[in-house]
Amino acid sequence: MTLIKSISGIRGTIGGKAGDALTPFDVVKFTAAFGSWVIQQGGNKKIVVGRDARISGEMVRNLVVGTLQGLGIDVVDLGLSTTPTVEIAVPDEQAGGGIILTASHNPKQWNALKLLNHKGEFINDDEGKKVLEIAESDALTFADVNDLGTVKFDDSYLQKHIDKILALPLVDVEAIKKANFKIAVDAVNSSGGIYVPALLRALGVETVYELYCTPDGHFPHNPEPLPENLTEISKVVVQNRADLGIVVDPDVDRLCFVCEDGSMFGEEYTLVAVADYILKHNPGNTVSNLSSTRALKDVTEAAGGIYKASAVGEVNVVNLMKAENAVIGGEGNGGIIYPELHYGRDALVGIALFLTHLAKYGKSISLLRKSYPSYFISKNKITLTPEMDIDNLLKQVEEKYKNQPYSTIDGLKIEFDKQWVHLRRSNTEPIIRIYSEGDSETVADNLANKIIADIKEILK
């Protein structure tokens, strides 16, 4: 059983003892704390709630909505929805905040409360700490019977979200229609099974091969959109001679593509391709996190823009995007953040922009992928004893490579010409995550192994 309390929300496995997992008690406790915090921000007693299709979703939804009503908060319930749709709905509803019931790419035994502020953006570090303080304070006050909150069911935001995407100047529906794409979709039996086909139809895509688009929460494979989990859609693309495959995670904020030959486009290159298209029509700056591919930097600088890297975490990317007035940004896990629509990772707007780009490119998706700088990322980790001083360990690695360009914004990132390695401590385990990138898989692996050897030498 697991319960993880972080700045952006509460995540855990369903069942077990209170305080050790995401039990009904914990759902009520943290929902009440967040609702109380929202009221404290200015008295706005309205919160938008939406969920993905995982099995525990309805149970968690009932607890969340009832708790908010008990605080005197009015709830706008979107039902089965996506993370970006809830993010859009919060400001549209002039709500004080939002709660998305999803554990993103985690397996079916997990669920979570993702917490949004009145702008529909993830709460920041200070705000998250305040919510956790309220949860542990036992100072929660509920409304009397005459002041209980109401519940309004609103299933209109699927269409509202799609309409906002279609209205974007850089989404060209006619170009997509003319391309006559045949597209396979794997939505891992979550809410993307509703949203992605609906968006494709609105974009004029007539041939859609739906794989795992029944939103019943029974994930047919590990829901994280990594190559090893996407063998079936790869076969569907090839067998049907589709132009591409589209894969989203359960809450539809991560996006990756499968090429017409069944190979992976690479989730790191989702953002690179969309940014390339945006920058061609709207030159400017870009942002991703420190663990994302440097291909975005190459594409940005080629277009005359400036690239900046933030600490890992969507809220950190968004804050730097605002500071740099970035025209596009996101994360290397297939997360597209397009400020023209909203400041949140959004697979749906990513699909529309990518298909426009591919239609105008006029060639296959595999050729589009080959047009970008080719890098490979190696992901490793070292497990340490809980009492190990990880900060001091990273400091010693930093000293060893002090003559190289490096950053300590988030752990330690060291650059070696066009190669880099990023070391971060885990927030939940006594491990160091080690991401490295090079122009080949061998180079990336060798760089990671070199740093791992350095760490082991320091630990002796």
C-alpha positions in Angstrom: 0.0 0.0 0.0 1.3 3.5 -0.9 0.3 7.1 -0.2 2.3 9.9 -1.7 1.7 13.5 -0.7 3.2 16.0 -3.1 2.8 19.6 -3.9 0.4 19.0 -6.8 -1.8 16.4 -5.2 -2.3 13.2 -3.3 -1.6 9.9 -5.0 -1.9 6.3 -3.7 -3.1 2.8 -4.0 -6.7 1.9 -3.3 -7.4 -0.1 -0.1 -5.4 -0.8 3.0 -5.1 1.1 6.3 -5.9 4.8 6.6 -2.7 6.9 6.3 -0.9 4.1 4.4 -2.9 4.2 1.1 -5.6 6.2 -0.6 -8.4 5.0 1.5 -11.9 6.7 1.8 -10.7 8.3 5.0 -7.7 9.8 3.2 -9.7 11.0 0.2 -12.1 12.8 2.5 -9.3 14.3 4.6 -7.3 15.8 1.8 -10.4 16.9 -0.2 -11.6 18.7 2.9 -8.2 20.4 3.3 -8.1 21.5 -0.3 -11.7 22.8 -0.3 -10.9 24.7 2.9 -7.8 26.2 1.3 -9.8 27.3 -1.8 -12.3 29.1 0.4 -9.5 30.8 2.3 -8.2 32.2 -1.0 -11.1 34.6 -1.4 -14.3 32.9 -0.5 -15.0 31.3 -3.9 -17.1 28.3 -3.1 -17.1 26.6 -6.5 -14.8 23.7 -7.5 -14.7 21.7 -10.8 -14.3 18.0 -10.6 -13.5 15.5 -13.4 -12.1 12.0 -13.5 -10.5 9.4 -15.7 -12.1 6.0 -16.3 -10.2 3.9 -13.8 -12.1 1.4 -11.7 -12.0 3.3 -8.4 -13.0 6.6 -10.1 -16.7 6.5 -9.3 -16.1 5.6 -5.6 -13.5 8.4 -5.2 -15.7 10.9 -7.1 -18.6 10.2 -4.6 -16.3 10.8 -1.6 -14.8 14.0 -3.1 -18.1 15.5 -4.2 -19.8 14.7 -0.9 -17.0 16.2 1.1 -17.0 19.4 -1.0 -20.8 19.7 -0.5 -20.2 19.3 3.2 -17.9 22.3 3.2 -20.6 24.4 1.5 -18.9 24.3 -1.8 -20.8 24.0 -5.1 -19.4 21.3 -7.4 -19.4 21.4 -11.2 -19.0 17.7 -12.1 -17.7 17.0 -15.6 -17.9 13.2 -15.1 -15.6 11.2 -17.3 -13.1 13.9 -18.5 -9.4 14.6 -19.1 -6.9 16.6 -17.1 -6.6 19.4 -19.7 -10.4 19.6 -20.0 -10.8 20.2 -16.3 -8.0 22.8 -16.5 -9.9 24.6 -19.2 -13.2 24.4 -17.3 -12.0 25.9 -14.0 -11.6 29.5 -15.4 -14.5 29.1 -17.7 -16.7 28.3 -14.7 -15.1 31.1 -12.6 -14.4 28.4 -10.0 -12.0 28.7 -7.1 -10.2 25.5 -8.1 -10.4 22.1 -9.6 -9.8 18.5 -8.6 -8.9 15.8 -11.2 -9.3 12.3 -10.1 -6.6 10.4 -11.9 -3.3 8.7 -11.2 -2.1 9.5 -14.7 0.0 6.7 -16.1 0.0 4.6 -12.9 -1.6 1.1 -13.0 -5.2 0.5 -12.2 -4.8 0.0 -8.4 -3.7 3.7 -8.1 -5.8 6.9 -8.0 -5.1 10.5 -7.1 -6.4 13.9 -6.4 -4.7 16.4 -8.7 -5.2 19.9 -7.4 -5.7 23.1 -9.5 -5.9 26.8 -8.5 -8.5 29.3 -9.8 -6.6 29.6 -13.1 -6.9 25.9 -13.8 -3.2 25.4 -13.2 -1.5 23.1 -10.7 -1.0 24.6 -7.3 2.6 25.5 -6.5 4.9 24.4 -3.8 3.9 26.9 -1.1 0.2 26.3 -1.8 0.6 22.5 -1.7 2.4 22.7 1.7 -0.5 24.8 3.0 -3.0 22.2 1.9 -1.0 19.5 3.7 -0.8 21.6 6.8 -4.6 22.1 6.8 -5.0 18.3 6.4 -2.9 17.6 9.5 -4.3 20.4 11.6 -7.7 18.9 12.5 -9.1 22.5 12.2 -11.6 21.7 9.5 -15.0 23.3 9.7 -18.0 22.0 7.8 -21.2 23.8 6.7 -24.5 23.5 8.6 -27.5 21.8 6.9 -28.8 25.0 5.3 -25.5 25.9 3.7 -24.5 22.6 2.0 -23.1 22.8 -1.5 -24.9 21.9 -4.7 -23.8 19.6 -7.6 -24.2 20.5 -11.2 -23.5 17.8 -13.8 -22.0 19.3 -17.0 -21.0 17.1 -19.9 -20.6 20.0 -22.3 -16.9 20.4 -21.9 -15.9 17.7 -24.3 -17.4 19.8 -27.1 -16.2 23.1 -25.6 -12.6 21.8 -25.4 -12.8 20.6 -29.0 -14.3 23.9 -30.2 -11.5 25.9 -28.5 -8.9 23.7 -30.3 -10.6 24.1 -33.7 -10.7 27.9 -33.2 -6.9 28.1 -32.9 -5.3 29.9 -35.8 -2.6 27.2 -36.3 -5.0 24.3 -36.4 -5.9 23.8 -40.1 -8.9 21.5 -40.3 -9.1 21.7 -44.1 -5.4 20.6 -44.5 -6.1 17.7 -42.2 -9.3 16.7 -44.1 -7.4 16.9 -47.4 -4.6 14.6 -46.1 -7.2 11.9 -45.6 -5.4 10.3 -42.7 -6.1 6.8 -41.5 -5.3 6.8 -37.8 -5.2 4.1 -35.1 -5.8 5.1 -31.5 -4.9 3.4 -28.2 -6.7 5.1 -25.3 -5.9 2.3 -22.7 -9.7 2.0 -22.0 -9.9 5.4 -20.3 -11.5 8.7 -21.1 -9.3 9.3 -24.1 -11.4 6.6 -25.7 -14.2 9.2 -25.8 -12.2 12.4 -26.4 -9.6 11.4 -29.0 -12.0 9.8 -31.6 -14.4 12.8 -31.1 -11.6 15.2 -31.8 -10.4 13.3 -34.8 -13.9 13.3 -36.3 -14.1 17.1 -35.7 -10.8 17.4 -37.5 -12.2 15.6 -40.5 -10.5 12.3 -40.0 -12.9 9.7 -41.4 -10.9 6.4 -40.8 -10.1 5.7 -37.2 -9.1 2.3 -35.9 -10.0 2.2 -32.2 -8.0 0.0 -29.9 -8.9 0.0 -26.3 -11.3 2.9 -26.5 -13.9 1.5 -24.1 -13.7 3.7 -21.0 -14.2 1.0 -18.4 -10.9 1.4 -16.5 -9.7 -2.1 -17.3 -6.3 -1.2 -18.6 -5.2 -3.9 -21.1 -1.5 -3.1 -20.7 0.7 -0.9 -18.5 -0.9 2.6 -19.2 2.4 4.4 -19.4 2.9 5.2 -23.2 6.4 3.6 -23.5 7.5 1.5 -26.5 7.4 -1.8 -24.6 3.7 -1.2 -23.8 2.7 -0.3 -27.4 3.3 -3.5 -29.3 -0.4 -4.0 -30.1 -1.1 -0.6 -31.7 2.1 -1.0 -33.6 0.7 -4.1 -35.2 -2.7 -2.4 -35.8 -1.0 0.4 -37.7 0.9 -1.9 -39.9 -1.9 -4.4 -40.6 -4.3 -1.6 -41.6 -1.7 0.4 -43.5 -2.6 3.4 -41.3 -0.7 6.7 -41.6 0.1 6.8 -37.9 -1.0 5.7 -34.5 -1.9 8.0 -31.6 -1.5 6.9 -28.0 -2.6 8.8 -24.8 -2.3 8.0 -21.1 -5.5 7.6 -18.9 -6.0 11.3 -18.3 -4.9 12.4 -21.7 -2.1 14.8 -20.9 0.6 12.7 -22.4 0.9 12.0 -26.1 3.0 9.8 -28.4 2.9 8.6 -32.0 3.5 5.4 -33.9 5.0 5.7 -37.4 3.4 4.0 -40.4 6.0 1.2 -40.3 5.1 0.4 -36.7 8.2 2.1 -35.3 8.0 4.6 -32.4 8.1 8.3 -33.2 9.4 8.7 -29.6 7.5 10.5 -26.9 10.5 12.9 -26.5 9.9 14.0 -30.0 6.2 14.8 -29.6 7.1 18.2 -28.2 10.0 18.7 -30.7 7.7 18.2 -33.7 4.8 20.4 -32.4 7.4 23.1 -31.4 8.9 22.9 -34.8 5.5 23.6 -36.4 4.7 26.5 -33.9 8.1 28.1 -34.4 7.7 28.1 -38.2 4.6 30.3 -37.9 5.1 32.1 -34.6 8.9 32.5 -33.7 9.7 32.8 -30.1 11.1 31.0 -27.0 10.6 27.5 -25.7 10.8 25.7 -22.4 11.1 22.1 -21.3 12.5 20.4 -18.2 16.1 19.5 -17.5 15.4 15.8 -18.3 14.0 16.4 -21.8 15.9 16.0 -25.1 18.2 18.7 -26.3 16.5 18.4 -29.7 14.1 21.1 -28.6 17.0 23.4 -28.0 18.4 22.7 -31.5 15.0 23.3 -33.2 14.4 26.5 -31.2 17.8 28.0 -31.9 17.5 27.1 -35.6 14.3 29.2 -35.6 16.0 32.1 -33.9 14.5 31.6 -30.5 15.9 31.0 -27.0 15.5 27.7 -25.2 15.4 27.4 -21.4 15.2 24.4 -19.1 13.2 24.3 -15.8 13.2 21.9 -12.9 11.2 18.7 -13.5 7.5 19.1 -12.8 4.7 20.7 -14.8 4.2 23.7 -12.5 7.9 24.5 -12.8 7.7 24.3 -16.6 4.7 26.6 -16.6 6.3 29.2 -14.3 9.4 29.4 -16.6 7.3 29.5 -19.7 5.5 32.6 -18.3 8.8 34.2 -17.3 10.3 33.6 -20.7 7.1 34.4 -22.7 7.5 31.0 -24.4 5.3 30.3 -27.4 5.4 26.5 -26.7 6.7 24.2 -24.0 6.2 21.0 -22.1 8.0 17.9 -21.0 9.8 15.1 -22.7 7.2 12.5 -21.6 4.9 13.7 -24.4 3.4 16.6 -22.6 2.5 19.6 -24.8 1.8 23.0 -23.2 0.4 25.5 -25.7 -0.3 28.9 -23.9 -2.5 30.0 -26.8 -5.1 27.5 -25.3 -4.1 27.1 -21.7 -1.1 26.5 -19.4 -1.4 22.7 -19.0 -0.2 19.6 -20.7 -2.8 18.8 -23.3 -2.7 15.7 -25.6 -5.8 16.9 -27.5 -4.3 20.2 -28.7 -1.1 18.3 -29.4 -2.9 16.0 -31.7 -4.5 18.8 -33.6 -1.3 20.8 -34.0 0.7 17.7 -35.0 -1.8 16.5 -37.6 -1.8 20.0 -39.1 2.0 19.9 -39.2 2.1 16.4 -40.8 -0.6 17.4 -43.3 1.4 20.4 -44.5 4.7 18.5 -44.4 3.1 16.2 -47.0 5.3 13.2 -46.3 5.2 10.2 -44.0 5.5 10.5 -40.2 8.7 8.4 -40.3 10.3 10.9 -42.7 9.2 13.8 -40.4 10.9 12.1 -37.5 14.1 11.7 -39.5 14.1 15.4 -40.2 15.0 16.2 -36.6 18.3 15.9 -34.7 18.6 12.3 -33.4 19.3 11.8 -29.8 18.9 8.9 -27.4 18.1 9.1 -23.7 19.2 6.4 -21.2 17.2 6.2 -18.0 18.9 4.6 -14.9 18.8 4.7 -11.1 20.9 3.9 -8.1 19.3 2.7 -4.9 20.9 4.0 -1.8 20.4 3.3 1.9 17.8 5.6 3.5 20.3 7.2 5.8 22.6 8.2 2.9 23.2 12.0 2.4 22.2 12.3 -1.2 22.6 16.0 -1.3 26.3 15.7 -0.2 26.8 12.9 -2.8 25.5 15.1 -5.6 27.8 17.9 -4.3 30.8 15.7 -4.6 29.9 14.7 -8.2 29.4 18.5 -8.9 32.9 19.2 -7.6 34.4 16.4 -9.8 32.8 18.0 -12.9 33.0 21.7 -11.9 34.9 22.6 -15.2 31.9 21.4 -17.3 28.8 23.5 -17.8 26.3 22.4 -15.1 23.1 23.3 -13.5 21.8 22.7 -9.9 18.3 24.0 -10.5 17.0 20.5 -9.9 19.6 18.0 -8.7 22.6 18.2 -10.9 22.8 18.3 -14.7 26.2 18.2 -16.4 26.7 19.0 -20.1 29.4 17.5 -22.3 29.1 19.3 -25.6 25.9 17.8 -27.1 25.7 15.1 -24.4 24.3 15.6 -20.9 23.6 13.7 -17.7 20.9 14.6 -15.1 21.0 13.3 -11.6 17.9 13.8 -9.4 17.0 12.5 -6.0 13.6 10.8 -5.9 10.9 12.5 -3.7 9.5 9.1 -2.7 12.4 6.6 -2.6 16.1 6.5 -1.4 17.3 6.5 -5.0 19.0 8.8 -7.5 17.5 8.9 -11.0 20.2 9.2 -13.7 19.1 10.4 -17.1 21.7 10.8 -19.9 21.5 11.7 -23.5 23.8 11.3 -26.5 23.7 11.0 -30.3 23.5 7.2 -30.0 22.2 4.7 -27.5 25.7 3.5 -26.8 26.9 7.0 -26.1 24.0 7.7 -23.7 24.5 4.4 -21.9 28.3 4.9 -21.6 27.8 8.3 -20.1 25.3 7.0 -17.6 27.7 4.1 -16.7 30.6 6.6 -16.2 28.6 8.7 -13.7 27.3 5.6 -11.9 30.9 4.4 -11.6 31.9 7.8 -10.2 29.1 7.6 -7.6 30.1 4.1 -6.5 33.7 5.3 -6.1 32.6 8.2 -4.0 30.5 5.8 -1.8 33.5 3.6 -1.1 
